Amino acid sequence: MTEFTHGIFSASKTIYENNKGSILRTIIYTIGHFAIAITVLMLVADVSFMIALTDAIVEPLANAIWYFVLDKIWTSKYKKKL
């Protein structure tokens, strides 16, 4: 393993260790959002499964990033009050 890849893995592990709770909540939220978005699009917008699937993947990924940022801001404010 090169120094570069070792550094990436080390940084990734540090990020994971420092953000376990936020990452887990973000993953669970995103999976639920996939299922809800597919169902709603197929029932309300009457689109095919493939179109619903595409939208259900792209849009929640953007929301997952937003949620992660929001959660980090929220928890940092909460910790300061304690």
Beta strands, then each sheet from edge to edge (+ up, - down):
end
